[in-house]
Amino acid sequence: MATTSYPKSKIKVLLLENIHKDAVKFLKNETFQIECVSTSLDEEELAKRIKDVHVLGIRSKTKITNTVLANADKLLTIGAFCIGTNQIDLEACMTKGVAVFNAPYSNTRSVVELALGEMIMLLRRTFDRSTEIHNGKWNKSAKNSYEIRGKKLGIVGYGNIGSQLSILAEALGMQVLYYDVVEKLALGNAQKCNNLKELLTKSDIITIHVDGNPDNVNIIGDKEFSLMKKGVIFLNLSRGSVVEIKSLAKHIKNKKVAGAAIDVYPEEPKSSNAEFDSGLRNLPNLILTPHVGGSTEESQKNIAEYVPQTMINYINRGNSYGSVNFPNIRLIPQVNAHRFLHIHKNVPGVMGKVNSILAKYDLNIVGQHLKTNEEIGYLVSDVNKNYNKKVISDLKKVKGTVKFRVLY
């Protein structure tokens, strides 16, 4: 009978892209081996570095591809220290038995506050006035300067960010319209639009808060801008791929769009030292920010607390709850038992075979959980502590096994 799990001091953690120091602290408290890199790594370099890594932490710039995963035989989990997971091949991770966790709520408030602030600044043309006065021009006028109260705000995407924005915007006196491809319950007095066209034609301000689903690529282009009111205010703080930049620039120049705020772009510089090039530069009443919608001290601290904890719970307890690509199981700590974690292809008979092996070695099951999705199954079996170690070898040989771990 073994008495300890794989020693924590031998678990290797690689953190890229300048992960917040609090995350490093949480993981160090587990006595893991920590390596921190301030930048992202390209595919070739990461494929080399990941060979002995058990836990990987990234942000939005690092790409997790099949090529990277092919060398990641020891990898147990990936933490995306952000909301989005577009940079990760989730299906490839799943078939490899790698659980991926992210921070879906941690920077919601930060994005919402920036969106509201930018709406006010655009309606008041604050940045244009600021640039003028920095250049010595005193342009004191109410012309083309408006209050946010009473304006119709159209929210495309009514998820965590869109719905919270809805509540705060209504508190400021706005009339909220929303559209989502998924049925969503209206909050407060918000009104659901039956289609995107309805929202575009009715709104004074339009803000995009959709995910990086391929179906959302270029959902706002020339046709959609032509449907909007003349003088519309437009914001995109979601994904760079959802708006056609040339079309936006065109409609700012012809004054169909009176003001815009863009935080994300189809192509973004790989580092802070690289030049940002875009057809949107130097256009009037246009706020450009470098993908900082969710980047506040508060949000980064929240992410640094949430993501490491989900990964630690998965490593220490097998708890997959909150994973974006794994069957979700919320587990209590094992008591007077050992825990077998069996990840397998979702094919018939695996649980029966596992239980037959446990019975063969006269192992009593004190608790068992199975969750599946279309591709894989996650079977957790708590068994009594005394057993023949040959059972582990037999369990690993079950047809369809992807990964197997034991927690003592």
C-alpha positions in Angstrom: 0.0 0.0 0.0 1.3 3.5 -0.9 1.0 6.3 1.6 1.7 9.4 -0.4 0.6 10.9 -3.7 3.1 12.2 -6.3 5.2 14.6 -4.2 4.0 18.2 -4.5 7.6 19.4 -4.5 8.1 17.5 -7.8 5.1 19.2 -9.5 6.5 21.7 -12.0 4.5 24.9 -12.7 5.3 27.2 -15.7 3.7 30.6 -15.5 3.9 32.8 -18.7 3.0 36.4 -19.6 3.8 38.1 -16.2 1.1 36.3 -14.1 0.2 38.3 -11.0 2.5 37.8 -8.0 -0.4 36.7 -5.8 -0.9 33.7 -8.1 2.7 32.8 -7.7 2.3 33.1 -3.9 -0.7 30.7 -3.8 1.1 28.1 -5.9 4.3 28.4 -3.9 2.4 27.7 -0.7 1.6 24.3 -2.2 5.4 23.7 -2.4 5.3 23.3 -6.2 8.3 24.1 -8.3 7.5 27.5 -10.0 9.1 29.0 -13.1 7.9 32.4 -14.2 8.4 33.9 -17.7 7.3 37.5 -18.3 6.4 37.1 -21.9 4.5 34.6 -24.0 6.4 31.8 -25.8 5.9 30.9 -29.5 4.8 27.4 -30.4 8.2 26.0 -31.0 9.7 27.3 -27.7 6.7 26.3 -25.6 6.7 22.8 -27.1 10.2 22.4 -25.8 9.6 23.9 -22.4 6.4 22.0 -21.6 7.9 18.5 -21.7 8.2 18.2 -17.9 5.5 20.7 -16.9 2.5 19.5 -14.8 0.7 22.9 -14.5 0.7 25.7 -17.1 -0.5 29.3 -16.5 -1.1 31.7 -19.4 -2.9 34.8 -20.4 -4.3 35.8 -23.8 -1.2 35.8 -26.1 0.1 32.2 -25.6 -1.3 29.7 -28.1 -1.9 26.2 -26.9 -1.9 24.0 -30.1 -1.7 20.3 -31.0 2.0 20.8 -31.6 2.5 22.1 -28.0 0.3 19.4 -26.5 2.1 16.6 -28.3 5.0 17.2 -26.0 2.9 17.7 -22.9 2.8 14.2 -21.5 2.9 15.2 -17.9 0.6 18.2 -18.2 -2.4 17.9 -15.8 -4.1 21.3 -16.1 -3.9 24.7 -17.8 -5.0 28.0 -16.1 -6.1 30.8 -18.4 -5.6 33.9 -16.3 -8.3 35.8 -18.2 -11.9 35.3 -19.4 -11.3 34.1 -22.9 -10.0 30.6 -23.9 -9.8 31.1 -27.7 -6.0 30.8 -27.5 -6.4 27.2 -26.2 -7.3 24.2 -28.3 -9.9 23.0 -25.7 -10.8 19.9 -27.6 -7.2 18.8 -28.0 -6.6 19.4 -24.3 -9.7 17.4 -23.4 -8.6 14.4 -25.5 -5.2 14.6 -23.9 -6.8 14.6 -20.4 -5.8 18.2 -19.6 -8.3 20.2 -17.6 -8.5 23.9 -18.5 -9.7 26.5 -16.0 -10.3 30.2 -16.6 -11.7 33.3 -14.7 -15.1 33.9 -16.2 -16.3 36.6 -13.7 -13.1 38.1 -12.3 -12.8 41.1 -14.6 -16.5 41.7 -15.5 -16.8 44.8 -13.4 -13.6 46.3 -14.9 -14.9 46.0 -18.5 -18.4 47.3 -17.5 -16.9 50.4 -15.9 -14.7 51.2 -18.8 -17.6 50.8 -21.3 -19.8 53.2 -19.3 -16.9 55.7 -18.9 -16.2 55.7 -22.6 -19.9 56.2 -23.5 -19.9 59.3 -21.4 -16.6 60.6 -22.8 -17.7 60.0 -26.4 -21.1 61.7 -26.0 -19.3 64.7 -24.5 -16.5 64.5 -27.1 -14.1 64.8 -24.1 -11.0 63.5 -25.8 -11.3 65.9 -28.8 -11.8 68.8 -26.4 -8.8 67.6 -24.3 -6.5 67.4 -27.4 -7.6 70.9 -28.5 -6.9 72.5 -25.2 -3.5 70.7 -24.9 -2.8 72.5 -28.2 -3.8 75.8 -26.8 -7.3 75.9 -28.3 -10.2 77.0 -26.1 -13.3 75.5 -27.6 -16.0 76.1 -25.0 -19.3 74.9 -26.6 -22.3 72.6 -26.0 -22.5 71.7 -29.7 -22.6 68.0 -30.3 -22.2 67.3 -26.5 -24.9 65.1 -24.9 -25.9 63.5 -21.6 -26.1 59.7 -21.3 -29.5 59.9 -19.6 -32.4 58.9 -21.8 -30.3 57.4 -24.6 -31.1 53.9 -25.9 -28.2 51.5 -25.3 -28.1 48.4 -27.4 -26.1 45.5 -25.9 -25.1 42.8 -28.3 -24.3 39.8 -26.1 -26.2 39.5 -22.8 -23.7 37.3 -20.8 -21.8 38.2 -17.6 -20.6 41.5 -18.9 -23.6 42.6 -21.0 -26.1 41.8 -18.2 -24.1 43.7 -15.5 -23.7 46.6 -17.9 -27.5 46.6 -18.4 -28.2 47.1 -14.7 -25.7 49.9 -14.3 -26.7 51.7 -17.5 -30.4 51.6 -16.4 -29.4 53.1 -13.1 -27.9 56.0 -15.1 -31.2 56.6 -16.8 -30.6 54.8 -20.1 -33.1 52.7 -21.9 -31.5 49.2 -22.4 -32.1 47.0 -25.4 -30.3 43.7 -25.8 -29.8 40.8 -28.3 -28.3 37.4 -27.7 -28.4 34.3 -29.8 -29.1 32.4 -26.6 -32.4 33.0 -24.7 -31.5 35.3 -21.8 -33.8 36.6 -19.0 -34.1 40.4 -19.1 -32.8 42.2 -16.0 -34.6 45.3 -14.7 -36.5 47.1 -17.5 -34.2 45.9 -20.3 -36.0 44.9 -23.5 -35.1 41.9 -25.6 -34.7 42.4 -29.4 -35.8 39.6 -31.6 -32.8 40.0 -34.0 -29.7 42.0 -34.5 -31.3 44.3 -37.1 -33.9 45.4 -34.6 -31.2 46.4 -32.1 -29.0 48.2 -34.6 -31.9 50.3 -36.0 -33.2 51.4 -32.6 -30.1 52.1 -30.5 -28.3 55.5 -29.9 -25.3 53.6 -28.5 -24.2 50.1 -29.4 -21.8 48.0 -27.4 -20.5 44.5 -28.3 -20.0 41.9 -25.6 -19.8 38.5 -27.4 -17.3 35.7 -27.1 -14.8 34.5 -29.6 -17.0 31.8 -31.2 -16.2 31.5 -34.9 -19.8 32.4 -35.7 -19.1 35.9 -34.3 -16.4 36.7 -36.8 -17.2 40.0 -38.6 -20.8 40.1 -37.2 -20.5 43.9 -37.5 -19.6 45.1 -41.0 -20.7 47.5 -43.7 -24.2 46.1 -43.8 -24.7 46.4 -40.1 -23.2 50.0 -39.9 -25.6 51.0 -42.6 -28.5 49.9 -40.5 -27.4 52.1 -37.5 -28.8 55.5 -36.7 -26.8 58.5 -38.1 -24.6 59.8 -35.2 -24.5 56.4 -33.4 -21.9 55.8 -30.7 -20.2 52.4 -31.1 -18.0 50.3 -28.7 -16.2 47.0 -29.0 -14.6 45.7 -25.8 -15.1 42.0 -26.6 -13.1 40.3 -29.4 -11.1 41.9 -32.2 -12.5 39.5 -34.8 -16.1 40.6 -34.5 -15.9 44.0 -36.2 -14.6 44.8 -39.7 -12.1 47.6 -39.1 -12.2 49.0 -42.6 -16.0 49.4 -42.4 -15.8 51.1 -39.0 -13.2 53.5 -40.3 -15.3 54.3 -43.3 -18.4 55.1 -41.2 -16.5 57.2 -38.8 -15.1 59.2 -41.8 -18.6 59.7 -43.3 -20.0 60.6 -39.9 -22.5 57.8 -39.7 -20.6 56.8 -36.5 -20.2 59.9 -34.3 -17.9 58.3 -31.9 -16.3 54.9 -31.1 -14.2 53.1 -28.5 -12.2 50.1 -29.5 -10.2 47.9 -27.1 -9.6 44.8 -29.2 -8.3 44.3 -32.7 -8.0 41.6 -35.3 -4.2 41.8 -35.1 -2.5 42.9 -31.9 1.2 43.6 -31.2 2.9 40.6 -29.5 4.7 42.9 -27.0 4.6 46.4 -25.6 7.7 47.3 -27.6 6.0 46.5 -31.0 4.3 49.3 -33.0 0.5 49.3 -33.2 -0.6 49.8 -36.8 -4.3 50.3 -37.7 -6.5 52.2 -40.1 -8.3 53.5 -37.0 -5.4 55.7 -35.8 -6.0 59.5 -35.7 -9.7 59.4 -36.5 -11.9 61.9 -34.6 -13.8 61.1 -31.4 -12.3 57.6 -31.3 -10.9 56.1 -28.1 -8.3 53.4 -28.8 -7.1 51.3 -25.8 -4.5 48.4 -25.9 -6.8 45.5 -24.8 -7.0 46.7 -21.3 -10.8 46.4 -20.7 -10.3 43.8 -18.0 -6.9 45.1 -16.8 -7.3 46.7 -13.4 -5.4 46.0 -10.2 -8.6 44.7 -8.7 -9.4 42.3 -11.6 -5.9 40.9 -11.8 -5.9 40.3 -8.1 -9.3 38.5 -8.4 -8.0 36.4 -11.2 -4.8 35.6 -9.3 -6.8 34.2 -6.5 -9.5 32.4 -8.4 -7.5 30.5 -11.1 -4.8 29.0 -8.9 -7.4 27.8 -6.5 -9.3 25.9 -9.2 -6.1 24.3 -10.4 -5.0 23.4 -6.8 -8.4 21.8 -6.1 -8.0 19.7 -9.2 -4.5 18.6 -8.4 -5.1 18.0 -4.7 -8.7 16.7 -4.7 -9.5 15.9 -8.4 -12.2 18.6 -8.3 -13.0 19.5 -11.9 -15.8 22.0 -11.1 -15.3 25.2 -13.1 -13.3 23.6 -15.9 -14.3 24.8 -19.4 -13.5 21.6 -21.2 -13.9 18.8 -18.7 -17.0 17.1 -17.1 -17.6 19.1 -14.0 -17.5 17.2 -10.7 -17.5 19.0 -7.3 -15.8 16.7 -4.8 -15.5 16.7 -1.0 -12.1 15.8 0.5 -11.6 12.1 0.8 -11.7 10.7 4.4 -10.0 7.5 5.3 -9.9 6.6 1.6 -7.7 6.7 -1.4 -9.0 8.4 -4.6 -8.6 6.9 -8.1 -9.0 9.5 -10.9 -9.8 7.8 -14.2 -10.1 9.9 -17.4 -11.2 7.9 -20.3 -12.8 8.1 -23.8 -16.6 8.1 -23.5 -17.2 4.6 -24.8 -19.6 2.0 -23.3 -18.5 -0.3 -20.5 -15.6 1.6 -18.9 -17.2 2.0 -15.5 -18.2 -1.7 -15.5 -14.6 -2.7 -16.3 -13.2 -0.4 -13.6 -15.6 -1.8 -11.0 -14.8 -5.3 -12.0 -11.1 -4.7 -11.5 -11.8 -3.2 -8.1 -13.9 -6.2 -7.1 -11.2 -8.6 -8.4 -8.8 -7.1 -5.9 -11.5 -7.0 -3.2 -11.5 -3.2 -3.0 -14.5 -1.6 -1.3 -15.8 1.6 -3.0 -16.7 4.2 -0.3 -17.7 6.8 -2.9 -17.9 7.1 -6.6 -18.7 9.8 -9.2 -18.9 9.7 -13.0 -19.5 12.6 -15.3 -19.2 12.5 -19.1 -19.5 14.7 -22.1 -19.5 13.8 -25.8 -15.8 12.9 -25.9 -14.6 11.8 -22.4 -15.6 10.5 -19.1 -14.3 11.4 -15.7 -14.6 8.6 -13.1 -13.7 9.3 -9.5 -13.6 6.3 -7.1 -12.8 6.6 -3.4 -11.7 3.2 -2.1 -10.4 1.7 1.2 -6.8 2.2 1.9 -5.5 -1.3 1.8 -5.0 -2.7 -1.7 -2.7 -4.6 -3.9 -0.7 -2.1 -6.0 -1.3 -4.3 -9.1 -4.8 -2.8 -9.2 -3.3 0.5 -10.5 -1.5 -1.3 -13.4 -4.8 -3.1 -14.3 -6.8 0.2 -14.2 -4.3 1.9 -16.5 -4.8 -0.9 -19.0 -8.5 -0.4 -19.3 -9.3 0.2 -23.0 -10.0 3.9 -23.6 -8.0 5.2 -20.7 -6.6 8.6 -21.3 -5.1 9.5 -17.9 -5.0 7.9 -14.5 -4.0 9.4 -11.1 -4.1 8.3 -7.5 -4.6 10.6 -4.5 -3.5 9.2 -1.1 
